[in-house]
Amino acid sequence: MRNLRRRSPLNAVESAGVAARISLWIATAAFVSSGCAAREVHLDGDPSDAGSTNSNSSPDAIAPGVSVVVEDQETAIRIAVDETRIYWQSALPNSWAEARGKPYARIRSCLKSDCRSTITTYDSITFIWQGPQTHNEYFALAVGGDNVYWAQYEGDARLTIWTCPSAGCVGAPRAVVSHIGLASMAVDDTHVYWTSRDDTAILRLPLTGAGTPHAIAVNEPTPGQLVVGATHVYWIANAGQSSAAIKRAPKDGSEPAVTLAKEQNQASSLAIDEGFVYWANSYLVGTISRCPLSGCSDAPTVLIADQNRPRALVVDGTSIFWMSLVGNLGPHMTWATVMRCPVNGCSSATETWAVQTFAPTGMAMTADQNHVYWVAQGKEEPMSTGFYPQATIYRRAK
């Protein structure tokens, strides 16, 4: 997690929000201490609903109607969906030496209808220890058309974007573009887009890999997450800073970049729907805000405040979903809540959807037409390397 910036004493509204989070944390801890774990949890249902195939896992999800999609996945850190499949990405332990010869970092997917028996692994190259930068670790994940895309370190600080058909690789994955700097990645039907802090630019390339990368916007300091809309690309500039901004440019770079909102404190987790761009300001008492896709004529609209480091923002035009921290359980282990509210009534109708444990690297959530999906890491392995062999993907119907 990022270091907290110095803040003035909390006002009455902020104090109330902190008190509410503390109450939720205490209630959650009490439930966990009871020893309940869940494959599908109904708090008001039959006790036989409790139970898990993983005897070592803690109760990562607590809410009515939450279902396990798949469990025992190694440190799942990113998740995506298309019409038929769920995709996720596993990461290496913090102590890379522990990973020698073990295929911890990999890209996987399964059918939504039956995940456990349909898992596909696209690239199971094992970790290679040749120095602090030479490793086969994956970074970024996106799906588009009938393909899955991911970025992988080459052996230094540069990356290659790879792709495979969603149904599985025939032979080896195909390289789309190599030796690039990359902070965030997205795809549409024709191109792959990425932000590059090394190049201080927003770039794109045809999915075929033909040609050279084309800069949509240049002189963009510390670009962070980007998302692709029907006609424009949207991204966070000055990511992680108190002076972050939300910007956009046409997909083809035919017009200069435009700032939609400025002076956003540690903006993160960008999302769009047909009318608005949304983001989280993720300091201690965080907010979720939005602007019309054309830009804010005045200040951005703050939809909800008093959220502790909101992340993993998902919107569907009707509701907003996000994760908010509750408290720490120890090194690498943190309580978080999955939250929901209507886009036009967030401040008065916020709902806690689920309570879970996760690692700081594991805040990931996505949605399709019918469900919301997210990752909970479960317990860390005994060696305290930052490796979570019991990560679980959950879902809940909207």
C-alpha positions as CSV (number, residue, x, y, z in Angstrom):
1,M,0.0,0.0,0.0
2,R,1.1,3.6,-0.6
3,N,2.4,5.7,2.3
4,L,-0.3,7.9,3.8
5,R,0.1,11.6,3.3
6,R,-0.1,13.8,6.4
7,R,-3.7,14.9,7.1
8,S,-5.4,17.4,9.4
9,P,-7.6,16.0,12.2
10,L,-10.7,14.3,11.0
11,N,-13.9,16.3,10.9
12,A,-17.2,15.0,12.2
13,V,-18.2,13.4,8.9
14,E,-14.9,11.6,8.5
15,S,-14.9,10.5,12.2
16,A,-18.3,8.9,11.6
17,G,-17.0,7.0,8.6
18,V,-14.0,5.7,10.5
19,A,-16.2,4.6,13.4
20,A,-18.5,2.7,11.0
21,R,-15.5,0.9,9.4
22,I,-14.2,0.0,12.9
23,S,-17.6,-1.5,13.8
24,L,-17.7,-3.5,10.6
25,W,-14.2,-4.8,11.2
26,I,-15.1,-5.9,14.8
27,A,-18.2,-7.6,13.5
28,T,-16.3,-9.3,10.7
29,A,-13.5,-10.5,13.1
30,A,-16.2,-12.0,15.4
31,F,-17.7,-14.0,12.5
32,V,-14.2,-15.2,11.4
33,S,-13.3,-16.3,14.9
34,S,-16.3,-18.6,14.9
35,G,-14.5,-20.8,12.4
36,C,-17.0,-20.6,9.6
37,A,-15.8,-21.0,6.0
38,A,-18.0,-21.0,3.0
39,R,-18.4,-22.4,-0.4
40,E,-21.7,-20.6,-0.6
41,V,-22.7,-18.5,2.3
42,H,-26.3,-17.7,3.5
43,L,-26.1,-15.9,6.8
44,D,-29.8,-16.5,7.4
45,G,-29.8,-20.0,6.0
46,D,-29.1,-23.5,7.1
47,P,-25.8,-24.1,8.9
48,S,-25.0,-26.9,6.4
49,D,-24.2,-24.1,3.9
50,A,-20.9,-23.6,5.8
51,G,-18.0,-25.6,4.7
52,S,-15.0,-25.5,2.3
53,T,-12.9,-28.0,0.4
54,N,-9.8,-26.2,1.6
55,S,-9.3,-26.9,5.3
56,N,-6.6,-24.3,5.6
57,S,-8.4,-21.4,4.2
58,S,-10.1,-18.6,6.2
59,P,-13.6,-17.5,5.4
60,D,-12.8,-15.2,2.5
61,A,-16.3,-14.2,1.5
62,I,-19.2,-13.5,3.9
63,A,-22.5,-12.5,2.3
64,P,-25.8,-14.0,1.2
65,G,-25.5,-15.6,-2.3
66,V,-21.8,-15.4,-2.7
67,S,-20.5,-18.5,-4.6
68,V,-17.1,-20.0,-5.2
69,V,-16.1,-20.1,-8.8
70,V,-12.7,-21.7,-8.3
71,E,-10.3,-22.0,-5.3
72,D,-6.7,-23.0,-4.6
73,Q,-5.2,-20.6,-7.2
74,E,-1.8,-19.3,-6.6
75,T,-1.8,-15.5,-5.7
76,A,-4.4,-14.5,-8.2
77,I,-3.9,-10.8,-8.8
78,R,-5.9,-9.9,-11.9
79,I,-9.3,-11.0,-13.3
80,A,-11.3,-10.5,-16.5
81,V,-14.3,-11.9,-18.2
82,D,-15.9,-12.3,-21.6
83,E,-19.2,-13.8,-22.6
84,T,-18.3,-17.4,-21.7
85,R,-15.0,-17.5,-19.8
86,I,-13.3,-16.1,-16.7
87,Y,-9.6,-15.2,-16.9
88,W,-7.0,-14.7,-14.1
89,Q,-3.4,-14.2,-13.5
90,S,-1.1,-15.6,-10.9
91,A,2.0,-13.9,-9.5
92,L,5.3,-14.9,-8.1
93,P,6.0,-14.9,-4.4
94,N,7.8,-11.8,-3.0
95,S,10.8,-14.0,-2.4
96,W,11.7,-15.0,-5.9
97,A,14.3,-17.5,-4.8
98,E,11.4,-19.6,-3.4
99,A,9.9,-19.9,-6.9
100,R,12.8,-21.6,-8.6
101,G,11.5,-24.4,-10.8
102,K,7.8,-23.8,-9.9
103,P,5.2,-22.5,-12.3
104,Y,3.7,-19.8,-10.0
105,A,3.3,-17.1,-12.6
106,R,0.8,-18.0,-15.2
107,I,-2.3,-17.0,-17.2
108,R,-5.4,-19.2,-16.8
109,S,-9.1,-19.3,-17.7
110,C,-12.2,-21.5,-17.4
111,L,-15.8,-21.7,-18.5
112,K,-18.2,-19.8,-16.3
113,S,-20.6,-22.7,-16.4
114,D,-18.1,-25.2,-14.9
115,C,-14.8,-23.7,-13.9
116,R,-13.2,-26.5,-12.0
117,S,-13.2,-29.0,-14.8
118,T,-12.4,-26.6,-17.7
119,I,-9.3,-24.8,-16.6
120,T,-7.0,-23.8,-19.4
121,T,-3.4,-22.6,-18.8
122,Y,-2.0,-20.5,-21.6
123,D,1.6,-20.2,-20.7
124,S,3.1,-22.2,-17.8
125,I,6.8,-21.2,-18.2
126,T,8.5,-21.8,-14.9
127,F,10.3,-19.1,-13.0
128,I,14.0,-18.6,-14.0
129,W,16.3,-17.1,-11.4
130,Q,19.1,-15.1,-13.2
131,G,19.0,-11.9,-11.3
132,P,16.6,-9.4,-9.8
133,Q,15.1,-8.4,-13.2
134,T,15.3,-11.6,-15.2
135,H,12.2,-13.5,-14.6
136,N,9.1,-14.8,-16.3
137,E,6.5,-12.7,-14.4
138,Y,3.3,-11.6,-16.0
139,F,1.9,-8.1,-15.8
140,A,-1.5,-6.7,-17.1
141,L,-4.4,-8.8,-18.5
142,A,-7.1,-8.0,-21.0
143,V,-9.6,-9.9,-23.2
144,G,-11.0,-8.9,-26.5
145,G,-12.7,-10.8,-29.4
146,D,-11.7,-14.4,-29.1
147,N,-8.3,-13.8,-27.6
148,V,-6.6,-13.2,-24.2
149,Y,-3.7,-10.7,-23.9
150,W,-1.1,-10.3,-21.2
151,A,2.3,-8.6,-20.7
152,Q,5.4,-10.4,-19.6
153,Y,8.8,-9.1,-18.5
154,E,11.6,-9.9,-20.9
155,G,14.5,-10.1,-18.5
156,D,14.8,-6.4,-17.8
157,A,12.3,-3.6,-17.1
158,R,10.8,-3.9,-20.6
159,L,7.8,-6.1,-21.5
160,T,6.3,-8.1,-24.3
161,I,2.5,-8.3,-25.0
162,W,1.5,-11.9,-25.8
163,T,-1.8,-13.3,-27.0
164,C,-3.5,-16.7,-27.3
165,P,-7.0,-17.7,-28.5
166,S,-9.4,-17.9,-25.6
167,A,-10.0,-21.6,-26.1
168,G,-6.3,-22.3,-25.6
169,C,-2.9,-21.9,-27.3
170,V,-2.0,-24.0,-30.3
171,G,1.7,-24.1,-29.8
172,A,3.3,-21.1,-28.2
173,P,1.7,-17.7,-27.5
174,R,2.1,-15.0,-30.2
175,A,4.0,-11.8,-29.4
176,V,2.1,-8.7,-30.4
177,V,4.8,-6.2,-29.5
178,S,8.1,-6.5,-27.6
179,H,10.5,-4.3,-25.6
180,I,8.0,-1.7,-24.4
181,G,7.4,0.1,-21.2
182,L,3.9,-0.6,-19.8
183,A,1.9,0.5,-16.8
184,S,-1.7,-0.4,-18.0
185,M,-3.2,-2.2,-21.0
186,A,-6.6,-2.4,-22.7
187,V,-7.8,-3.8,-26.0
188,D,-10.7,-3.2,-28.4
189,D,-11.7,-5.0,-31.6
190,T,-8.7,-3.7,-33.6
191,H,-6.0,-2.4,-31.3
192,V,-4.1,-2.9,-28.1
193,Y,-3.5,0.3,-26.0
194,W,-1.1,0.9,-23.2
195,T,0.3,3.6,-21.0
196,S,4.1,3.9,-20.8
197,R,5.9,5.8,-18.0
198,D,9.2,5.2,-19.7
199,D,8.0,6.9,-22.8
200,T,5.7,9.3,-21.0
201,A,3.1,8.4,-23.7
202,I,-0.2,6.7,-24.5
203,L,0.4,4.2,-27.4
204,R,-1.5,1.7,-29.5
205,L,-0.8,-1.0,-32.1
206,P,-3.0,-3.2,-34.3
207,L,-3.8,-6.5,-32.6
208,T,-2.0,-8.2,-35.5
209,G,1.3,-6.6,-34.3
210,A,1.8,-5.0,-37.7
211,G,3.8,-1.7,-37.9
212,T,5.2,0.2,-35.0
213,P,3.5,1.6,-31.9
214,H,1.6,4.9,-32.6
215,A,1.5,7.6,-29.9
216,I,-2.0,8.8,-29.1
217,A,-0.7,11.3,-26.6
218,V,2.9,12.3,-25.6
219,N,4.5,14.2,-22.7
220,E,2.2,12.4,-20.3
221,P,3.9,12.2,-16.9
222,T,3.4,9.0,-14.9
223,P,0.4,7.7,-16.8
224,G,-1.6,5.1,-14.8
225,Q,-4.7,3.0,-15.6
226,L,-6.4,3.5,-18.9
227,V,-9.7,2.3,-20.3
228,V,-11.0,2.3,-23.9
229,G,-14.4,3.6,-24.9
230,A,-16.2,3.7,-28.2
231,T,-14.3,6.7,-29.6
232,H,-11.8,7.7,-27.0
233,V,-9.1,6.4,-24.6
234,Y,-9.3,7.6,-21.0
235,W,-6.4,7.5,-18.5
236,I,-5.0,8.8,-15.2
237,A,-2.1,11.2,-15.4
238,N,0.3,11.8,-12.5
239,A,-0.9,8.5,-11.1
240,G,-0.4,8.1,-7.4
241,Q,0.2,11.8,-6.8
242,S,-2.0,14.5,-5.1
243,S,-2.1,16.3,-8.5
244,A,-3.5,13.4,-10.5
245,A,-5.7,14.2,-13.5
246,I,-8.3,12.3,-15.6
247,K,-7.6,12.8,-19.3
248,R,-8.9,11.5,-22.7
249,A,-7.9,11.6,-26.4
250,P,-9.3,10.1,-29.6
251,K,-8.3,6.5,-30.2
252,D,-6.4,7.5,-33.3
253,G,-4.6,10.4,-31.7
254,S,-6.1,12.8,-34.2
255,E,-6.7,15.5,-31.5
256,P,-4.7,16.7,-28.5
257,A,-5.4,15.1,-25.1
258,V,-8.0,16.9,-23.0
259,T,-8.1,17.1,-19.2
260,L,-11.5,16.1,-17.8
261,A,-10.7,16.6,-14.1
262,K,-7.6,17.9,-12.4
263,E,-6.1,18.0,-8.8
264,Q,-7.4,14.5,-7.9
265,N,-5.6,13.0,-4.9
266,Q,-4.1,9.6,-5.8
267,A,-6.7,8.8,-8.4
268,S,-7.0,5.1,-9.3
269,S,-9.3,2.5,-10.6
270,L,-10.7,4.2,-13.6
271,A,-14.0,3.0,-15.2
272,I,-16.5,4.3,-17.8
273,D,-20.1,3.7,-18.8
274,E,-22.1,5.2,-21.7
275,G,-22.2,8.7,-20.0
276,F,-19.5,9.1,-17.4
277,V,-16.0,8.4,-16.4
278,Y,-15.6,7.2,-12.8
279,W,-12.5,7.0,-10.5
280,A,-11.5,6.5,-6.9
281,N,-9.4,9.0,-4.9
282,S,-7.6,6.6,-2.7
283,Y,-6.2,8.3,0.3
284,L,-7.3,7.4,3.9
285,V,-10.8,8.7,3.7
286,G,-11.3,8.2,0.0
287,T,-14.0,9.1,-2.4
288,I,-15.6,7.9,-5.7
289,S,-16.2,10.6,-8.2
290,R,-17.4,11.0,-11.8
291,C,-17.5,13.4,-14.7
292,P,-19.4,13.4,-18.0
293,L,-17.3,11.8,-20.7
294,S,-17.1,15.3,-22.3
295,G,-15.5,16.7,-19.1
296,C,-16.5,18.5,-15.9
297,S,-17.8,22.0,-16.5
298,D,-17.4,22.6,-12.8
299,A,-15.9,20.3,-10.2
300,P,-16.3,16.5,-10.4
301,T,-19.4,15.0,-8.7
302,V,-18.4,13.1,-5.5
303,L,-20.7,10.2,-5.4
304,I,-19.6,8.8,-2.1
305,A,-17.0,9.8,0.5
306,D,-15.5,8.2,3.7
307,Q,-14.2,5.1,1.9
308,N,-10.9,3.7,3.1
309,R,-8.6,3.4,0.0
310,P,-11.3,2.4,-2.5
311,R,-10.0,0.2,-5.3
312,A,-11.1,-2.2,-8.1
313,L,-13.9,0.0,-9.4
314,V,-16.5,-1.5,-11.7
315,V,-19.6,0.3,-13.2
316,D,-22.4,-1.0,-15.4
317,G,-24.5,2.0,-16.0
318,T,-26.8,1.2,-13.1
319,S,-24.6,0.3,-10.1
320,I,-21.1,1.0,-8.9
321,F,-19.0,-1.8,-7.3
322,W,-15.7,-1.3,-5.5
323,M,-13.5,-2.7,-2.7
324,S,-12.8,-0.7,0.5
325,L,-10.3,-1.6,3.2
326,V,-11.5,-2.4,6.7
327,G,-8.3,-3.3,8.6
328,N,-5.1,-5.3,8.8
329,L,-4.8,-8.8,10.1
330,G,-1.0,-9.0,9.9
331,P,1.7,-8.8,7.3
332,H,0.3,-9.1,3.8
333,M,-3.2,-9.7,5.1
334,T,-6.0,-7.2,5.1
335,W,-9.7,-7.2,5.5
336,A,-11.7,-5.6,2.7
337,T,-15.4,-5.2,1.8
338,V,-17.0,-5.5,-1.6
339,M,-19.4,-2.5,-1.8
340,R,-22.3,-1.6,-4.1
341,C,-24.5,1.5,-4.7
342,P,-26.7,2.9,-7.4
343,V,-25.0,5.4,-9.7
344,N,-27.6,8.0,-9.0
345,G,-28.1,7.5,-5.2
346,C,-24.7,6.3,-3.9
347,S,-24.5,8.5,-0.8
348,S,-27.8,7.2,0.6
349,A,-28.0,3.6,-0.6
350,T,-24.6,2.0,-0.1
351,E,-24.7,-1.8,0.4
352,T,-21.9,-4.1,1.8
353,W,-21.9,-7.0,-0.6
354,A,-19.3,-9.2,0.9
355,V,-16.4,-9.3,3.4
356,Q,-13.2,-10.9,2.5
357,T,-9.5,-11.2,3.2
358,F,-7.0,-10.4,0.5
359,A,-3.4,-9.4,-0.1
360,P,-2.6,-5.8,-1.1
361,T,-1.7,-7.0,-4.6
362,G,-4.9,-8.9,-4.9
363,M,-7.6,-6.2,-5.2
364,A,-9.2,-7.3,-8.4
365,M,-12.9,-7.2,-9.6
366,T,-14.8,-7.4,-12.8
367,A,-18.3,-7.9,-14.0
368,D,-20.4,-9.3,-16.9
369,Q,-24.1,-8.8,-17.6
370,N,-25.3,-11.0,-14.7
371,H,-22.5,-11.3,-12.1
372,V,-19.7,-9.5,-10.3
373,Y,-16.5,-11.5,-9.8
374,W,-13.6,-10.8,-7.5
375,V,-10.5,-12.4,-6.0
376,A,-9.8,-13.1,-2.3
377,Q,-6.3,-14.4,-1.5
378,G,-6.9,-16.4,1.7
379,K,-4.0,-17.3,4.0
380,E,-0.4,-16.6,3.2
381,E,1.9,-19.6,3.0
382,P,4.0,-20.3,6.2
383,M,7.2,-18.9,4.8
384,S,5.7,-15.4,4.6
385,T,7.0,-14.8,1.1
386,G,3.8,-13.1,-0.1
387,F,2.6,-16.2,-1.8
388,Y,-1.1,-17.2,-1.4
389,P,-1.7,-20.8,-2.6
390,Q,-5.4,-20.7,-1.5
391,A,-6.6,-17.7,-3.5
392,T,-10.3,-18.0,-4.5
393,I,-12.4,-16.4,-7.2
394,Y,-16.0,-15.5,-6.1
395,R,-19.0,-14.2,-7.8
396,R,-22.4,-12.9,-6.9
397,A,-25.5,-12.2,-9.1
398,K,-26.3,-8.6,-9.6
